């Protein structure tokens, strides 16, 4: 996840928390609910991006392993040809 996206999502969460607190203090259920919605949306985006990053990392690891196996297979073939 880019640093900018992470900061943006955390800012959304903080703004949501502030709205929630404002709603509680003023007795405005609507403001409190809007704050909860903003906070949860920011958390969901952050978690979704984390999952996406992990999946991309897993795919890259798999590609690297396959490339390593391909190189290893080529090396073994070369050794057998030399004998």
Secondary structure, DSSP 8 states (H G I E B T S, - for coil): --HHHHHHHHHHHHHHHHHHHHHHHHT-HHHHHHHHHHHHHHHHHHHHHHHHHHHHHHHHHHHHHHHHHHHHHHHHHHHHHH-
